[in-house]
Amino acid sequence: MIAPVDVRAAARVLEGVAHRTPVVRSRTLGAHVVLKPESFQRAGAFKFRGAYNKISSLPPRTPVLAYSSGNHAQAVALSARLVGAQATILMPSDAPRTKVDATLGYGAEVVTYDRYTEDREALGVALAAERGLELVRPYDDPLVMAGAGTAALELLEDAGIVDTLVVPVGGGGLIAGSATIAKDLGVRRVVGVEPEAGDDWRRSFDAGRPVAIDVPRTIADGLQTSAPGTLTWEVARQLVDEIVTVTDAQIVEAMRFAFERLKLVVEPSGAVGIAALLFGIVEAPSVGIVVSGGNVSAERFAELLA
């Protein structure tokens, strides 16, 4: 559905707009480990890359709608503001308050729903049609996938080619874009990491087809998807080598490690790749880890680590 040329085109669109986040090394994790902390990205997560790549391609001032638990919400709200458009965001009623406040702060309208009893995609499609809004999907869109892949492109350009690239996986936009460019550049192996309680991707890989599960109960709110995306699955099934899982307890320890040893504040969804390496679930001669975001409140961070 996308090609390396699409990721490189997205990088040109994002140049001077998105932050080129740094690469960070940790000898405690391993001498040949490099991390890409997208917690330093605009709106606090990699999601800005895909959202802006999509929204900037639309006719000027096109009003948009998105559904998201938080990071895509903030990214769409900010991207819309940058191009002078209005954004409406469908968010779960239990979304982290800091993510809701940030989304409102970027000027978006927030409409809530119950993530455990209502279908956000159906609600989003209906609301977009009712109001005449352009739907900006969180991952199942070629421009969103290509934009997300620029994080991996930058990591590999700045740190060199690694043997194994480790990427969080929820809907699959980040891993689809990352695997597309990583395999083109010579990365041998791409591994997706998801919470053990929400292992829809692992089950799908085992079955050889998309498998749906109930909305998972996990602290990794950004990875609470119940099935792979249609487009992201088609890319990932061809280019991703393995899906592994980590427990919520391992995620918390990875957050603690990132804070104490790397001086990085990482949200649970962003810490899954670190957890996979920290607990020996992923091993390789050299590893690149995309740390997908850092949108977690001080109160929630302290609560999880207590």
C-alpha positions in Angstrom: 0.0 0.0 0.0 3.0 2.3 0.5 6.6 2.3 -0.8 9.9 3.8 0.5 9.4 6.7 -1.9 6.2 7.6 0.0 8.1 7.8 3.3 10.8 9.9 1.8 8.1 12.2 0.3 6.6 12.6 3.7 10.0 13.5 5.2 10.2 16.4 2.7 6.7 17.6 3.7 7.6 17.4 7.4 11.0 19.1 7.1 11.0 22.3 9.1 7.6 21.5 10.6 8.1 18.3 12.6 11.0 18.1 15.1 13.9 15.9 14.0 14.0 14.2 17.4 17.4 13.1 18.7 18.8 9.6 18.9 19.8 8.4 22.4 22.1 5.6 23.4 22.1 3.5 26.5 25.1 1.3 27.3 23.0 -0.2 30.1 20.6 -1.6 27.5 23.5 -2.5 25.3 26.5 -0.9 23.5 24.7 -1.2 20.2 21.3 0.0 21.2 19.9 3.4 20.0 16.5 4.9 20.8 14.4 7.5 19.0 12.4 9.4 21.7 9.4 10.7 19.9 8.3 12.1 23.3 10.2 15.2 22.0 8.0 15.4 18.9 5.4 18.2 18.5 2.3 17.2 20.5 4.5 14.7 22.4 4.3 11.7 20.1 5.2 10.3 16.6 1.5 10.8 15.6 2.2 14.4 14.5 4.2 13.1 11.6 1.3 11.1 10.0 -1.4 13.6 10.9 0.4 16.6 9.3 1.4 14.6 6.2 -2.3 13.8 5.7 -3.9 17.1 6.6 -1.4 19.3 4.7 -2.4 17.3 1.5 -6.0 18.4 1.8 -7.5 21.5 0.2 -6.8 24.6 2.3 -8.9 25.0 5.5 -10.7 21.6 5.0 -12.4 20.8 8.4 -11.3 17.4 9.7 -12.5 14.8 12.2 -10.4 12.1 13.9 -11.0 9.4 16.6 -8.3 8.8 19.1 -7.5 8.0 22.7 -5.2 10.9 22.8 -2.0 11.1 20.8 -3.6 11.1 17.3 -6.2 13.5 18.8 -3.5 16.0 19.8 -1.6 15.5 16.5 -4.7 16.2 14.4 -5.7 19.2 16.5 -2.3 20.7 16.2 -1.9 19.9 12.5 -5.3 21.4 11.7 -4.4 24.6 13.6 -1.1 24.9 11.7 -3.0 24.9 8.3 -5.9 27.0 9.5 -8.5 24.3 9.6 -11.0 23.3 12.3 -10.7 19.8 14.0 -13.3 17.7 15.7 -12.0 14.8 17.8 -14.0 11.8 19.0 -12.3 10.7 22.2 -13.1 7.9 24.7 -14.7 9.2 27.9 -11.8 7.6 30.0 -9.0 9.2 27.9 -6.2 10.6 30.0 -7.2 14.1 31.1 -3.9 15.6 30.1 -4.5 14.4 26.5 -8.0 15.8 26.4 -6.8 19.1 27.8 -4.0 19.3 25.2 -6.4 18.5 22.4 -8.8 21.3 23.5 -5.8 23.6 23.9 -4.9 23.2 20.3 -8.4 24.5 19.4 -10.2 21.3 18.6 -13.8 20.3 19.6 -13.9 17.1 21.6 -16.8 14.7 21.4 -16.7 11.7 23.8 -17.8 8.1 23.6 -17.5 4.8 25.6 -14.6 2.8 24.2 -15.9 -0.4 25.8 -19.5 -0.3 24.4 -19.3 1.8 21.3 -17.5 1.5 18.0 -15.4 4.5 17.4 -14.9 3.9 13.7 -18.6 3.7 13.1 -19.3 6.8 15.2 -16.5 8.7 13.4 -17.7 7.8 9.9 -21.2 8.8 10.8 -20.2 12.1 12.5 -17.9 13.0 9.6 -20.7 12.4 7.1 -23.2 14.3 9.2 -21.0 17.4 9.5 -19.2 17.2 6.2 -15.8 16.7 7.6 -12.7 14.9 6.2 -12.0 11.8 8.3 -8.3 11.6 9.3 -7.9 8.0 10.4 -5.3 7.2 13.1 -3.4 4.6 11.1 -5.3 3.1 8.1 -4.3 5.7 5.6 -1.3 5.6 3.2 -0.3 9.2 4.0 -0.5 8.6 7.8 1.5 5.4 7.5 4.2 7.1 5.4 4.4 10.1 7.8 4.8 7.8 10.7 7.6 5.9 9.0 9.8 9.1 8.9 10.6 8.4 12.6 12.4 5.2 11.6 13.9 6.9 8.5 15.5 9.6 10.8 16.7 7.0 13.3 18.5 5.0 10.6 19.9 8.1 8.9 21.3 9.5 12.1 22.4 6.4 13.9 23.2 4.0 11.0 21.6 0.8 10.0 20.8 -1.6 12.8 20.2 -5.3 12.7 16.8 -5.1 14.3 14.2 -2.3 14.6 11.8 -2.5 17.5 8.5 -0.7 17.2 5.3 -0.4 19.3 2.3 -1.7 17.5 -1.4 -0.7 18.1 -3.3 0.0 14.9 -0.1 -0.6 12.9 0.5 2.8 11.2 3.9 3.2 12.8 5.2 -0.3 12.2 3.9 -0.3 8.6 5.7 2.9 7.7 8.8 2.0 9.7 9.1 -1.5 8.2 8.6 -0.1 4.7 11.6 2.2 5.0 13.7 0.0 7.3 13.7 -3.0 5.0 14.5 -0.8 2.0 17.6 0.6 3.9 18.9 -2.8 4.9 17.5 -3.6 8.3 17.4 -7.3 8.7 14.5 -7.7 11.1 11.5 -5.6 12.2 9.8 -6.6 15.5 6.5 -5.2 16.8 5.7 -5.0 20.5 2.3 -4.8 22.1 0.9 -5.3 25.6 0.2 -8.9 26.6 -3.4 -8.0 27.5 -4.0 -6.7 23.9 -2.2 -9.2 21.7 -4.4 -8.9 18.6 -1.3 -8.6 16.4 0.4 -11.7 17.8 -2.8 -13.7 17.4 -3.1 -12.4 13.8 0.4 -13.3 12.9 -0.1 -16.8 14.4 -3.3 -17.2 12.4 -2.1 -15.7 9.2 -5.1 -13.3 9.1 -6.4 -10.4 11.1 -7.9 -11.5 14.4 -10.1 -9.3 16.5 -10.2 -9.3 20.4 -12.2 -7.3 23.0 -10.9 -3.9 23.8 -7.9 -4.7 26.0 -7.5 -3.6 29.6 -4.0 -2.3 29.8 -2.1 0.7 31.0 -0.9 1.3 27.5 -3.9 3.3 26.4 -2.4 4.2 23.0 -2.2 0.5 22.1 -5.8 -0.4 23.1 -6.8 -1.5 19.6 -8.8 -4.6 19.1 -7.6 -5.7 15.6 -5.0 -4.7 13.1 -5.9 -2.1 10.5 -6.9 -3.3 7.1 -4.1 -1.4 5.2 -1.5 -1.7 8.0 -2.0 -5.5 8.1 -1.3 -5.8 4.4 2.0 -4.0 4.8 3.0 -5.6 8.1 2.3 -9.2 7.1 4.8 -8.9 4.3 7.5 -6.8 6.1 7.3 -7.4 9.8 9.2 -10.4 11.1 7.8 -11.0 14.6 5.3 -9.7 17.1 6.2 -10.0 20.8 4.3 -8.9 24.0 5.2 -7.4 27.3 3.2 -7.3 30.5 1.9 -4.1 32.2 4.4 -4.7 35.0 7.3 -4.8 32.5 6.1 -1.6 30.9 6.2 0.1 34.2 9.7 -1.0 34.9 10.7 0.2 31.4 9.2 3.6 32.3 11.2 3.6 35.5 14.4 2.7 33.6 13.9 5.4 31.0 13.3 8.0 33.7 16.1 7.0 36.1 18.8 6.0 33.6 18.0 7.9 30.4 16.2 10.9 31.9 13.3 10.4 29.6 9.6 10.6 30.5 7.9 7.9 28.5 4.2 7.0 28.5 3.2 3.3 28.8 2.6 2.8 25.1 6.0 4.4 24.2 7.8 2.1 26.7 7.0 -1.3 25.3 10.0 -1.5 23.0 12.3 -0.6 25.9 10.6 -3.3 28.0 11.1 -5.9 25.3 14.8 -5.3 25.4 15.1 -4.8 29.1 13.6 -8.2 29.8 15.4 -10.1 27.1 12.3 -10.6 25.0 14.2 -9.1 22.0 17.9 -9.8 21.5 20.0 -8.8 18.5 23.6 -7.6 17.6 22.3 -4.0 17.2 18.9 -2.6 17.9 17.0 0.6 17.2 13.9 1.3 19.3 11.2 3.8 18.4 10.0 5.3 21.7 6.6 6.4 20.4 5.5 9.1 22.9 5.7 10.7 26.3 2.2 12.0 26.9 1.6 11.0 30.5 0.6 13.3 33.4 2.9 13.7 36.4 0.2 12.2 38.6 -0.3 9.2 36.4 3.4 8.7 36.0 3.9 8.8 39.8 0.9 6.5 40.4 2.2 3.8 38.0 5.8 3.9 39.5 4.6 4.0 43.1 
